[in-house]
């Protein structure tokens, strides 16, 4: 829970509407896990 860890932090994220957008984000993040 980010709000409990750091007071005054806002982490609002409405989500991704398209499956393609989600796939792009996952591919981007996988670059850093090698």
C-alpha positions, 0 to 999 in steps of 0.5 A: 500500500503506497499511501501507507508507506509514504504519506501524501503520495498519489499513485492513481492509475486508471489502467490500460484500455487496450490489450496492445498497450498492456503488451507494450508495457510488459515488453518494455519492463522485460527489458530491465529484468535480464 
